Amino acid sequence: MNLISQLFLHLDHTLPLVFSLYGNGVVAFLFVIIFCETGLVFLPFLPGDSLLFASGVLAAGSSLSVWVLWGVLAVAALLGDSLNYTLGRFFGLKLLTHTKWVKKSSLEKAKQYFDTKGKKAIILARFIPLFRTFVPFIAGISHMSYRRFSFYNMAGGIIWTGIFLLSGYFFADIPFVKAHFPIVILVIMGISMVPPALDFIKAWAQRKKS
């Protein structure tokens, strides 16, 4: 446990070292994590936002091209959402009936968000943990046109990965970020959890009133 905490506290040094040792294996690992978070409806808890930011910092501290990394991770996000849409369209109702891994309450919130925001939800949900995993699944269950879904999926995937990845890349040289990198990652994770936390508080308050 102490080793893990030390690795986390010195991510600004360990990330470039890991890349120098394992090279393309690290890129493949990042691809898999982004793909799984966006593509598998029962894995909504993976840290996509903070991982993208950390990947940008990694690119800034190594020979890895941030533009190549952006392309790779954008493809992972696009493929992930496409898989999630397909699962929802063809197996969604069966999965909801036979699995306990997916919370019905979370899916209902995602459905309300999708119904409220419409097609824009495919893009906007990218920036909200849990929703970015559930909304493509709901779009599939709703039999949204795949052609229409693909357009918003592509736009959302490119914008989401680009914002967090390039933020990490360009902020990597700021002394404060270098000195407090683990704290910055925790802050990003905390900020990304604000929207679902507010939704939870709102739902709890409504239940208490009723």
C-alpha positions as CSV (number, residue, x, y, z in Angstrom):
1,M,0.0,0.0,0.0
2,N,2.9,2.3,0.8
3,L,4.4,1.6,-2.6
4,I,1.2,2.6,-4.3
5,S,0.8,5.8,-2.4
6,Q,4.4,6.7,-3.2
7,L,3.9,6.1,-6.9
8,F,0.8,8.3,-6.8
9,L,2.5,11.1,-4.9
10,H,5.3,11.1,-7.6
11,L,3.2,10.6,-10.7
12,D,5.0,13.5,-12.4
13,H,8.2,11.3,-12.3
14,T,6.7,7.8,-12.5
15,L,4.5,8.4,-15.6
16,P,7.4,9.4,-17.9
17,L,9.5,6.6,-16.5
18,V,6.7,4.0,-17.1
19,F,6.4,5.2,-20.7
20,S,10.2,5.0,-21.3
21,L,10.1,1.5,-20.0
22,Y,7.0,0.1,-21.7
23,G,6.4,2.5,-24.6
24,N,3.5,1.4,-26.8
25,G,2.2,-0.8,-24.0
26,V,1.2,2.3,-22.1
27,V,-0.7,3.7,-25.1
28,A,-2.5,0.4,-25.5
29,F,-3.3,0.4,-21.7
30,L,-4.8,3.9,-22.0
31,F,-6.7,2.9,-25.1
32,V,-8.3,0.0,-23.2
33,I,-9.3,2.1,-20.2
34,I,-11.0,4.8,-22.3
35,F,-12.7,2.2,-24.5
36,C,-14.0,0.2,-21.5
37,E,-15.2,3.3,-19.6
38,T,-17.2,4.5,-22.6
39,G,-18.1,1.1,-24.1
40,L,-19.1,-1.1,-21.2
41,V,-22.2,0.0,-19.4
42,F,-21.2,-1.8,-16.2
43,L,-17.8,0.0,-15.9
44,P,-18.9,3.7,-15.4
45,F,-16.5,4.3,-12.5
46,L,-13.2,4.4,-14.5
47,P,-11.5,7.8,-14.2
48,G,-11.7,9.0,-17.8
49,D,-11.2,12.7,-17.3
50,S,-8.2,12.5,-14.9
51,L,-6.7,9.8,-17.0
52,L,-6.8,11.9,-20.1
53,F,-5.3,14.9,-18.3
54,A,-2.5,12.7,-16.9
55,S,-1.9,11.3,-20.4
56,G,-1.4,14.8,-21.6
57,V,1.2,15.4,-18.9
58,L,2.8,12.1,-19.9
59,A,3.1,13.2,-23.5
60,A,4.7,16.5,-22.4
61,G,7.3,14.7,-20.4
62,S,8.2,12.1,-23.0
63,S,8.9,11.6,-26.7
64,L,5.2,10.5,-27.3
65,S,3.4,12.8,-29.7
66,V,0.3,14.3,-28.0
67,W,-1.3,14.5,-31.5
68,V,-0.9,10.8,-32.0
69,L,-2.1,10.1,-28.5
70,W,-5.2,12.3,-29.1
71,G,-5.9,10.3,-32.3
72,V,-5.6,7.0,-30.5
73,L,-7.7,7.9,-27.5
74,A,-10.3,9.7,-29.6
75,V,-10.7,6.4,-31.6
76,A,-11.0,4.5,-28.3
77,A,-13.8,6.9,-27.2
78,L,-15.6,6.6,-30.5
79,L,-15.4,2.8,-30.6
80,G,-16.5,2.6,-26.9
81,D,-19.6,4.7,-27.4
82,S,-20.4,2.8,-30.6
83,L,-20.2,-0.5,-28.7
84,N,-22.3,0.9,-25.9
85,Y,-25.0,2.0,-28.4
86,T,-25.0,-1.4,-30.1
87,L,-25.4,-3.2,-26.7
88,G,-28.3,-0.9,-25.9
89,R,-30.0,-1.3,-29.2
90,F,-29.8,-5.1,-29.5
91,F,-29.4,-6.3,-25.9
92,G,-30.4,-3.4,-23.7
93,L,-33.7,-4.7,-22.3
94,K,-32.3,-8.2,-21.8
95,L,-29.3,-6.8,-19.9
96,L,-31.5,-4.7,-17.7
97,T,-33.6,-7.8,-16.9
98,H,-30.8,-10.2,-16.1
99,T,-28.0,-8.1,-14.7
100,K,-27.5,-6.5,-11.2
101,W,-24.4,-4.7,-12.3
102,V,-26.2,-1.7,-13.7
103,K,-28.2,0.5,-11.3
104,K,-31.7,1.2,-12.6
105,S,-31.7,4.6,-10.9
106,S,-28.6,5.7,-12.7
107,L,-30.0,4.6,-16.1
108,E,-33.3,6.4,-15.3
109,K,-31.3,9.6,-14.6
110,A,-29.4,9.2,-17.9
111,K,-32.6,8.6,-19.8
112,Q,-34.1,11.8,-18.3
113,Y,-30.9,13.7,-19.3
114,F,-31.1,12.2,-22.8
115,D,-34.7,13.1,-23.2
116,T,-34.1,16.7,-21.9
117,K,-31.0,17.5,-23.9
118,G,-31.9,15.4,-27.0
119,K,-29.1,14.8,-29.5
120,K,-26.8,17.2,-27.7
121,A,-26.7,14.8,-24.8
122,I,-24.4,12.5,-26.8
123,I,-21.8,15.3,-26.7
124,L,-22.5,16.9,-23.3
125,A,-22.6,13.5,-21.5
126,R,-19.0,13.0,-22.4
127,F,-18.1,15.5,-19.7
128,I,-20.2,14.0,-16.9
129,P,-19.0,10.8,-15.2
130,L,-21.5,7.9,-15.3
131,F,-23.6,9.7,-17.9
132,R,-21.0,9.3,-20.5
133,T,-21.3,5.6,-20.0
134,F,-25.0,5.4,-19.8
135,V,-26.3,7.9,-22.4
136,P,-25.0,5.9,-25.5
137,F,-26.6,2.8,-24.0
138,I,-29.9,4.7,-23.6
139,A,-29.6,6.1,-27.2
140,G,-29.3,2.5,-28.4
141,I,-32.3,1.4,-26.3
142,S,-34.3,4.3,-27.8
143,H,-33.3,3.2,-31.3
144,M,-31.8,6.6,-32.2
145,S,-30.7,6.6,-35.8
146,Y,-27.1,5.3,-35.8
147,R,-26.2,7.7,-38.5
148,R,-27.3,10.6,-36.3
149,F,-25.7,9.0,-33.3
150,S,-22.4,8.6,-35.1
151,F,-22.1,12.3,-35.9
152,Y,-22.6,13.4,-32.3
153,N,-20.5,10.5,-31.0
154,M,-17.6,11.6,-33.2
155,A,-17.9,15.3,-32.2
156,G,-18.2,14.4,-28.5
157,G,-15.3,12.0,-28.5
158,I,-12.9,14.3,-30.3
159,I,-13.8,17.3,-28.2
160,W,-13.7,15.4,-24.9
161,T,-10.4,13.7,-25.4
162,G,-8.9,16.9,-26.9
163,I,-9.9,19.2,-24.0
164,F,-8.5,17.1,-21.2
165,L,-5.5,15.7,-23.1
166,L,-4.3,19.1,-24.4
167,S,-5.0,20.7,-21.0
168,G,-2.6,18.2,-19.4
169,Y,-0.1,18.7,-22.2
170,F,0.0,22.5,-22.1
171,F,-0.3,22.9,-18.3
172,A,2.4,20.3,-17.6
173,D,5.2,22.9,-17.6
174,I,3.5,25.2,-15.1
175,P,5.5,25.0,-11.9
176,F,2.4,24.7,-9.7
177,V,1.2,21.7,-11.7
178,K,4.6,20.1,-11.6
179,A,4.9,20.6,-7.8
180,H,1.3,19.5,-7.0
181,F,0.5,17.0,-9.8
182,P,-1.3,14.4,-7.6
183,I,-3.4,17.2,-6.0
184,V,-4.3,18.5,-9.5
185,I,-5.4,15.0,-10.6
186,L,-7.5,14.7,-7.4
187,V,-9.1,18.1,-8.0
188,I,-10.0,17.2,-11.6
189,M,-11.6,13.9,-10.3
190,G,-13.5,15.9,-7.7
191,I,-14.7,18.5,-10.2
192,S,-15.9,15.8,-12.6
193,M,-17.9,14.2,-9.8
194,V,-19.8,17.5,-9.0
195,P,-22.6,17.1,-11.5
196,P,-23.6,13.6,-10.4
197,A,-23.2,14.6,-6.8
198,L,-25.6,17.5,-7.3
199,D,-28.1,15.2,-9.1
200,F,-27.9,12.8,-6.1
201,I,-28.5,15.6,-3.6
202,K,-31.4,17.0,-5.7
203,A,-33.0,13.5,-5.9
204,W,-32.5,12.9,-2.2
205,A,-34.1,16.3,-1.4
206,Q,-37.1,15.5,-3.6
207,R,-37.6,12.1,-1.9
208,K,-37.4,13.7,1.5
209,K,-40.1,16.3,0.6
210,S,-42.4,13.6,-0.7
